[in-house]
Amino acid sequence: MEELVKWVKGSFFKQRRFQDRDDLQAQLTHWLREMNTERPSRATGIVPAVRREEERPRLRALRVQPAELALRIPISVGPTAEVLHDTHAYSMPPEAAGLPGTLYLYRDRVRIVAGRHEAVHERQSAHRAASRLPAHRAAHLAALSGTRAKRYLKRQHLFETGEAAVRYLTELVHHHPRTWYRDVDELHAMLQQVGPEAIDRAFRAALDIGQFSTAFVAQCLGRAAPPPSLMCGEVS
């Protein structure tokens, strides 16, 4: 790969000047066509396109298709049963905490194997975005003792759905200082049922009109009849 980069720099970029990006793209297209279909290779004396057709009968199908090709990255499951990769936290069962393992990085997903434990997540792209599977949320809560500890973990799970959750729960605590903990229980149950994307949309809808009640969030998620005084936009 390094030699290929040197060749492109020396044969193309150092030999030309460009007026703008469009000019660079046009010259690059012409150069690629010339190198691949017109000019013989210095190594073989044959035009690359011709050589490819000569060798095509001997080519074999790939053993691994692109969608199944994965980078293998050694990892260690953290004390909170999470695997951190490229600023993204991926959940594992609480029993996997502290175990070494392997992260298989695919184009669209992440597969983590640590001991007898395995988890598959959608690959995250947003900076510091986290992925936590519903079964792992439930298992982590079950592993905790004490109502207060469980409730704070539920709030953390809600925070992980996005910035809207942080803003919404902050307002919720200010508006309902005596009952917010019960609201967190209800919101976490909704999160387990509908997933982070749907509840994030519901939080944003609530913030847009300044409505801080679990009944409104449930209405937005289609899980309750709308109160007469409230209307929720389409968020599903």
C-alpha positions in Angstrom: 0.0 0.0 0.0 2.8 2.4 0.9 4.5 1.8 -2.5 1.2 2.4 -4.3 0.8 5.8 -2.5 4.3 6.8 -3.5 3.7 5.8 -7.1 0.4 7.9 -7.3 2.2 10.9 -5.7 5.1 10.7 -8.0 3.3 9.8 -11.2 0.3 12.1 -10.8 0.4 14.8 -8.2 4.0 15.9 -8.6 3.6 16.0 -12.4 0.6 18.3 -12.6 -1.0 21.5 -11.4 -4.7 22.0 -10.6 -6.9 25.1 -10.7 -9.5 23.7 -8.3 -11.0 20.5 -7.1 -13.1 20.0 -10.3 -9.9 20.3 -12.4 -8.1 17.8 -10.2 -11.0 15.3 -10.5 -11.1 15.7 -14.3 -7.3 15.2 -14.6 -7.4 12.2 -12.3 -10.2 10.6 -14.3 -8.2 11.0 -17.5 -5.0 9.8 -15.9 -6.7 6.6 -14.5 -8.1 5.8 -17.9 -4.7 6.3 -19.5 -2.9 4.2 -16.9 -5.4 1.3 -16.9 -6.5 1.1 -20.5 -3.8 2.7 -22.8 -0.3 2.7 -21.4 1.6 -0.6 -20.9 2.8 -1.3 -17.4 6.6 -0.8 -16.8 6.6 -4.0 -14.8 4.9 -6.3 -17.3 5.0 -4.4 -20.6 1.3 -5.1 -20.9 -1.7 -2.7 -20.6 -3.3 -3.5 -17.2 -6.8 -3.9 -18.7 -5.5 -6.4 -21.2 -3.6 -8.3 -18.5 -6.7 -8.4 -16.3 -8.7 -10.1 -19.1 -5.9 -12.6 -19.7 -5.9 -13.5 -16.0 -9.6 -13.5 -15.4 -10.1 -17.3 -16.2 -7.7 -18.0 -13.3 -9.4 -15.7 -10.8 -11.4 -17.3 -7.9 -14.3 -16.0 -6.0 -13.5 -14.4 -2.7 -13.8 -16.7 0.3 -15.2 -13.8 2.4 -17.7 -11.4 1.0 -17.2 -7.7 1.7 -20.2 -7.6 4.1 -18.7 -10.4 6.2 -15.1 -9.0 6.3 -14.2 -7.9 9.8 -11.2 -6.4 11.5 -10.2 -8.3 14.6 -9.4 -6.1 17.5 -8.3 -7.4 21.0 -10.3 -5.8 23.8 -10.9 -6.1 27.5 -14.4 -5.7 28.9 -14.4 -2.8 31.4 -15.5 -3.0 35.1 -18.9 -1.6 34.1 -19.3 -4.4 31.4 -18.7 -2.1 28.5 -16.2 -2.3 25.6 -14.9 1.1 24.4 -13.8 1.4 20.8 -13.2 4.7 18.9 -15.0 6.7 21.6 -18.0 4.4 21.4 -19.2 2.2 24.4 -20.8 -1.1 23.6 -22.5 -3.1 26.3 -21.8 -6.6 27.4 -23.5 -8.8 30.1 -22.4 -7.9 33.6 -20.8 -11.3 34.0 -18.3 -10.4 31.2 -16.8 -7.5 33.2 -13.0 -7.8 33.3 -12.7 -10.5 30.6 -10.4 -10.3 27.6 -11.9 -10.8 24.3 -12.1 -9.9 20.6 -14.1 -7.1 18.8 -15.0 -7.9 15.2 -15.5 -4.7 13.4 -17.7 -4.9 10.3 -18.9 -2.1 8.1 -22.3 -1.8 9.7 -22.0 -3.7 13.0 -19.8 -4.8 15.9 -19.5 -8.3 17.3 -17.8 -8.8 20.6 -16.8 -12.1 22.0 -15.4 -12.4 25.6 -15.2 -15.9 27.1 -18.6 -17.5 26.7 -20.3 -14.1 26.2 -21.1 -12.6 22.8 -23.0 -9.5 21.7 -23.8 -7.9 18.4 -24.4 -4.1 18.1 -25.1 -1.7 15.4 -21.9 0.1 14.6 -21.9 3.6 16.0 -20.6 6.7 14.1 -21.6 9.8 16.1 -18.8 10.9 18.5 -19.1 9.2 21.9 -22.4 7.5 21.0 -23.1 4.4 23.0 -25.0 1.2 22.2 -26.6 -0.8 25.0 -28.8 -3.8 24.3 -32.1 -4.1 26.2 -31.2 -7.4 27.7 -28.0 -5.9 29.0 -29.9 -3.0 30.6 -32.1 -5.4 32.4 -29.2 -7.6 33.5 -27.2 -4.7 34.8 -30.2 -3.4 36.8 -30.8 -6.9 38.2 -27.1 -7.1 39.3 -27.4 -4.0 41.4 -28.7 -4.0 45.0 -30.7 -1.0 46.3 -33.5 1.0 44.8 -31.5 4.2 44.6 -28.6 2.5 42.7 -31.0 1.0 40.2 -32.8 4.3 39.7 -29.6 6.2 39.0 -28.5 3.5 36.5 -31.9 3.8 34.8 -31.3 7.6 34.5 -27.8 6.9 33.0 -29.4 4.6 30.4 -31.8 7.3 29.4 -28.9 9.9 29.2 -27.2 7.6 26.7 -30.0 8.0 24.2 -28.8 11.5 23.3 -28.6 15.2 24.3 -32.3 15.6 24.2 -32.6 13.1 27.1 -30.2 15.1 29.2 -32.1 18.3 28.6 -35.5 16.6 29.1 -34.6 14.9 32.4 -33.0 18.1 33.8 -36.3 19.9 33.2 -38.3 17.0 34.5 -36.4 17.1 37.9 -37.0 20.8 38.1 -40.7 20.5 37.3 -41.3 17.4 39.4 -38.7 17.5 42.3 -40.8 15.1 44.4 -41.8 12.6 41.8 -39.1 12.6 39.1 -37.8 9.2 40.3 -41.1 7.5 39.4 -41.0 9.2 36.0 -37.6 7.8 35.5 -38.9 4.3 36.2 -41.7 4.8 33.6 -39.4 6.3 31.0 -36.9 3.5 31.4 -39.6 0.9 30.8 -40.6 2.8 27.6 -36.9 2.8 26.5 -36.8 -1.0 27.0 -39.9 -1.4 24.8 -39.2 1.0 22.0 -35.5 1.6 21.8 -33.2 4.7 22.0 -34.1 6.2 18.6 -37.9 6.4 19.2 -37.6 7.7 22.8 -35.0 10.3 21.6 -37.6 11.6 19.1 -40.3 11.7 21.8 -37.9 13.7 24.1 -37.3 16.2 21.3 -41.0 16.6 20.7 -41.6 17.2 24.4 -38.8 19.8 24.5 -40.2 21.6 21.4 -43.4 22.5 23.2 -42.1 22.5 26.8 -44.2 19.5 28.0 -42.5 17.5 30.7 -44.7 14.6 31.6 -44.3 10.9 31.1 -47.9 10.9 29.8 -46.9 13.1 26.9 -43.9 11.0 26.1 -46.1 7.9 26.1 -48.5 9.6 23.8 -45.7 10.5 21.4 -44.7 6.8 21.4 -48.3 5.7 20.7 -48.5 4.0 24.1 -51.3 6.1 25.6 -54.3 8.1 24.5 -53.5 11.8 24.2 -54.9 14.0 27.0 -57.4 16.6 25.7 -55.1 19.5 26.3 -52.0 18.0 24.7 -51.1 17.2 21.1 -47.9 15.4 20.0 -46.5 15.6 16.5 -45.6 12.5 14.5 -42.4 11.1 16.0 -42.4 7.4 15.0 
